[in-house]
Amino acid sequence: MQLVGETVVAESGTQWDWDLLALPGKLRGWVPKWGFKTQAPTYDPRFDIGGQFGGWHYGVKAYGGYGGEVGSDGEAQRGPDVNEYCDFAGVLGTGIYVTGVAGTSVNNIGVYAQTGADRPQLLATDDTAAVLGASNSANAILGLSTSGSGVWSASAYSVASFALSYQESGVLGVSSTFGPTTLPMNIPTIAGVWGTSDQSPGVIGTSNKLMGIYGFSTGNAGIVGQTANPNSFAGYFAGNLVVTGTKSAAVPFPDGTQRALYCMESPELWFEDFGTAKLKRGRAAIKLDADFAKVIKRGDYRVFITPEGDSRGLYVRRKTAAGFEVRESQGGKSSIAFSYRIVGRRKDIAGARRFARVTPPALPGGPPRKRAPTAAELHAFVTGLARLRRAKGGRKGRTPRALPKGLRRSGLRRPAKR
């Protein structure tokens, strides 16, 4: 130890573990407030740098809160075991029941994290965030978890997550492993949100009030669905489907183009079937197709007959749940062919009204007015997030309000909150 001017300098001359060591003393029940402290009581501290530390493994190694079991080296466990990412670090902050590293700011960045030697090009001079990660060539922020969320974001009155990319997708979400990465129709694999999965849905959208998924485009289709499986569906709707425009099928033409053929509409729900038959001595018995009969109300269906030859006219003599009989008028004995059309009401839907009124999906009347949340609203929001985190396997507890049993028996008291 030496004095240089008014500065105290500790210069190592031995191979002890430390040059300066502050011990809390052995007085039971007494906890000093500071181990080391640089004093700057005014609002504008007159230190350019409050402290500087340099070391081989760590520049600063800091722990907080209670320790765990005491190991063979006589030291209490202060946090997780180090790994290849934190065995060498500028700052190692760790704890068991407390936050490892806390960075806070009133009007600036709470925590700034950078990898790479050069200043990241996207940085602005007025960026403000709780955590700002920046890099020119690597991941700015990487979240990994075995059983919880890799990244969790929430906001009470603004966007929970905002993603922007100038050359790639804004968000790339992968579940389990990648799904298809080559898209048909010459669609590039760049999107605002790209969700892909091998065995799970690529994208899921849900809502209690508005649309689960809304697609809009100013120059192309709002939503396009396509499947490579001929036994599957490009679109499947488990509910009512309402279209304000036309419904058509794109049919290929010999010239290589596709032409629209439009659907016929009806004010009621009908299924129809077609067939051909032939009279024998002026009579023919027609059985309903077994599968068609299963989906219609068989006690109330319509039959339309078209003769395909000269006759006195054809009529339906009777209809049963199994089929109907066709006869030639005026006792004719012709043996001509005829075609028929059967129309039956859908059996699986009841209570459908003719020309039923259509109520469009509820749309917001405009952007909601932003106001300060009430205390009750914020409390409900935070409580809901906590429940959701627990349901997802998140952290269930906080710092214990009482000392562990071993420390209570030692007589140590919890430090007063300052």
For each residue, the residues with C-beta under 8 A, 3 or more apart:
1: 8 9 10 11
2: 8 9 11
3: 6 7 8 9
4: 7 8 9
5:
6: 3
7: 3 4
8: 1 2 3 4
9: 1 2 3 4
10: 1 19 20
11: 1 2 19
12: 16 19
13:
14:
15:
16: 12 19
17:
18: 21
19: 10 11 12 16
20: 10 36
21: 18
22: 35 36
23:
24: 31 32 35
25: 30 32
26:
27: 30
28: 410 411 412
29: 411 412 413
30: 25 27
31: 24 412 413 415
32: 24 25 35
33: 415 418
34: 37
35: 22 24 32
36: 20 22 51
37: 34
38: 47 50 51
39:
40: 45 46 47 50
41:
42: 45 46
43:
44:
45: 40 42 50
46: 40 42
47: 38 40 50
48:
49: 52
50: 38 40 45 47
51: 36 38
52: 49
53: 59 60
54: 59
55: 58 59 60 61
56: 88
57: 61 87 88 89
58: 55 61 88 89 90 91 92
59: 53 54 55 89 90 91
60: 53 55 90 91 92
61: 55 57 58 92
62: 91 92 93 94
63: 67 78 79 93 94 95
64: 93 95 98 99
65: 95 96 97 98 399
66: 96 97 403 404 407
67: 63 70 76 77 78 96
68: 76 77 78 96
69: 76 77
70: 67 74 75 76 77
71: 74 75 76 77
72:
73:
74: 70 71
75: 70 71 78
76: 67 68 69 70 71
77: 67 68 69 70 71 96
78: 63 67 68 75 94 95 96
79: 63 94 95 96 100
80: 94
81:
82: 86 87 92
83: 86 87
84: 87
85:
86: 82 83 89 92
87: 57 82 83 84
88: 56 57 58
89: 57 58 59 86 92
90: 58 59 60
91: 58 59 60 62 101
92: 58 60 61 62 82 86 89
93: 62 63 64 99 100 101 102
94: 62 63 78 79 80 100
95: 63 64 65 78 79 98 99 100
96: 65 66 67 68 77 78 79
97: 65 66 398 399 400
98: 64 65 95 399
99: 64 93 95 102
100: 79 93 94 95
101: 91 93 111
102: 93 99
103: 109 110 111 112 131
104: 110
105: 108 109 110
106:
107: 128
108: 105 128
109: 103 105 112 127 128 129 130 131 132
110: 103 104 105 129 130 131
111: 101 103 130 131 132
112: 103 109 132 134
113: 131 132 133 134 140 141
114: 120 133 134 135
115: 135 138 140
116: 120 135 136 137 138
117:
118: 136
119: 123
120: 114 116 123 134 135 136 140
121: 136
122: 134
123: 119 120 127 134
124: 127
125:
126:
127: 109 123 124 132
128: 107 108 109
129: 109 110 132
130: 109 110 111
131: 103 109 110 111 113 141
132: 109 111 112 113 127 129
133: 113 114 139 140 141
134: 112 113 114 120 122 123 140
135: 114 115 116 120 138 139 140
136: 116 118 120 121
137: 116
138: 115 116 135
139: 133 135 142
140: 113 115 120 133 134 135
141: 113 131 133 151
142: 139
143: 149 150 151
144: 150
145: 148 149 150
146:
147: 393
148: 145 152 392 393 394
149: 143 145 152 392 394
150: 143 144 145
151: 141 143 161
152: 148 149 389 394
153: 160 161
154: 160 385
155: 158 159 160
156: 373 377 378 381
157: 370 373
158: 155
159: 155 162
160: 153 154 155
161: 151 153 171
162: 159
163: 170 171 192 193
164: 170
165: 168 169 170
166:
167: 190
168: 165 172 190
169: 165 172 189 190 191 192 193 194
170: 163 164 165 191 192 193
171: 161 163 192 193 194 195
172: 168 169 194 196
173: 193 194 195 196 203
174: 177 178 195 196 197
175: 195 196 197 198 199 200 201 202
176: 197 198 199 200
177: 174 197 198 199
178: 174 181 196 197 198
179: 196 197 198 202
180: 183 196
181: 178 189 196
182: 189
183: 180 187 188 189
184: 187 226 228
185: 224 226
186:
187: 183 184
188: 183
189: 169 181 182 183 194
190: 167 168 169 194
191: 169 170 194
192: 163 169 170 171
193: 163 169 170 171 173 203
194: 169 171 172 173 189 190 191
195: 171 173 174 175 201 202 203
196: 172 173 174 175 178 179 180 181 202
197: 174 175 176 177 178 179 200 201 202
198: 175 176 177 178 179
199: 175 176 177
200: 175 176 197
201: 175 195 197 204
202: 175 179 195 196 197
203: 173 193 195 213
204: 201
205: 211 212 213
206: 212
207: 210 211 212
208:
209: 362
210: 207 214 361 362 363 364
211: 205 207 214 361
212: 205 206 207
213: 203 205 223
214: 210 211
215: 221 222 223
216: 222
217: 220 221 222
218:
219:
220: 217
221: 215 217 224
222: 215 216 217
223: 213 215
224: 185 221
225: 234 235
226: 184 185 234
227: 232 233 234
228: 184
229: 232
230:
231:
232: 227 229
233: 227 236
234: 225 226 227
235: 225
236: 233
237: 240 241
238:
239:
240: 237
241: 237
242: 358
243: 246 247
244:
245:
246: 243 260 262 263
247: 243 262 263
248: 260 261 262 263
249: 260 261 263
250: 258 259 260
251: 258 259 260 261
252: 256 257 258
253: 256 257 258 259
254:
255:
256: 252 253
257: 252 253
258: 250 251 252 253
259: 250 251 253
260: 246 248 249 250 251
261: 248 249 251
262: 246 247 248
263: 246 247 248 249
264:
265:
266: 269 270
267: 354 355
268: 345 352 354
269: 266 345 346 349 352
270: 266 343 344 345 346
271: 292 295 296 343 344 345 346
272: 341 342 343 344
273: 288 289 292 341 342 344
274: 339 340 341 342
275: 286 289 339 340 342
276: 308 337 338 339 340
277: 284 286 326 337 338 340
278: 284 335 336 337 338
279: 282 283 284 311 314 326 328 334 335 336 337 338
280: 283 284 335
281: 333 335
282: 279 327 328 331 332 333 334 335
283: 279 280 325 326 327 328
284: 277 278 279 280 325 326 327 338
285: 323 324 325 326
286: 275 277 323 324 325 326 340
287: 322 323
288: 273 292 293 298 321 322 323 324 342
289: 273 275 292 293
290: 293 294
291: 294 295
292: 271 273 288 289 295 296 342 344
293: 288 289 290 296 298 321 322
294: 290 291 347
295: 271 291 292 344 346 347 348
296: 271 292 293 301 344 345 346 347
297: 300 301 344 345 346 347
298: 288 293 301 321 322 344
299: 321
300: 297 344 345
301: 296 297 298 319 342 343 344 345
302: 342 343 344
303: 316 319 324 340 341 342
304: 340 341 342 343
305: 314 315 316 326 338 339 340
306: 338 339 340 341
307: 311 313 314 336 338
308: 276 336 337 338 339
309: 334 336 337 338
310: 334 336
311: 279 307 314 328 329 332 334 336
312: 328 329 330 332 334
313: 307 328 329 330 332
314: 279 305 307 311 326 327 328 329 338
315: 305 326 327 329
316: 303 305 319 324 325 326
317: 324 325 326 327
318: 324 325
319: 301 303 316 323 324
320: 323 324
321: 288 293 298 299
322: 287 288 293 298
323: 285 286 287 288 319 320
324: 285 286 288 303 316 317 318 319 320
325: 283 284 285 286 316 317 318
326: 277 279 283 284 285 286 305 314 315 316 317 338 340
327: 282 283 284 314 315 317
328: 279 282 283 311 312 313 314 331 332 333 334
329: 311 312 313 314 315 332
330: 312 313
331: 282 328
332: 282 311 312 313 328 329
333: 281 282 328
334: 279 282 309 310 311 312 328
335: 278 279 280 281 282
336: 278 279 307 308 309 310 311
337: 276 277 278 279 308 309
338: 276 277 278 279 284 305 306 307 308 309 314 326
339: 274 275 276 305 306 308
340: 274 275 276 277 286 303 304 305 306 326
341: 272 273 274 303 304 306
342: 272 273 274 275 288 292 301 302 303 304
343: 270 271 272 301 302 304
344: 270 271 272 273 292 295 296 297 298 300 301 302
345: 268 269 270 271 296 297 300 301
346: 269 270 271 295 296 297 349 352
347: 294 295 296 297
348: 295
349: 269 346 352
350:
351:
352: 268 269 346 349 356
353: 356
354: 267 268
355: 267
356: 352 353
357:
358: 242
359:
360: 363
361: 210 211
362: 209 210
363: 210 360
364: 210 367 368
365:
366:
367: 364
368: 364
369:
370: 157
371:
372:
373: 156 157 377 378 381
374: 377 378
375: 378 379
376: 379 380
377: 156 373 374 380 381
378: 156 373 374 375 381 382
379: 375 376 382 383
380: 376 377 383 384
381: 156 373 377 378 384 385
382: 378 379 385 386
383: 379 380 386 387
384: 380 381 387 388
385: 154 381 382 388 389
386: 382 383 389 390
387: 383 384 390 391
388: 384 385 391 392
389: 152 385 386 392 394 395
390: 386 387 393 394 396
391: 387 388
392: 148 149 388 389
393: 147 148 390
394: 148 149 152 389 390
395: 389 398
396: 390
397: 400
398: 97 395
399: 65 97 98
400: 97 397 403 404
401:
402: 408
403: 66 400 407 408 412 413 414
404: 66 400 407 408
405: 408 409
406: 409 410
407: 66 403 404 410 412
408: 402 403 404 405 412
409: 405 406
410: 28 406 407
411: 28 29
412: 28 29 31 403 407 408
413: 29 31 403
414: 403
415: 31 33 418
416:
417:
418: 33 415
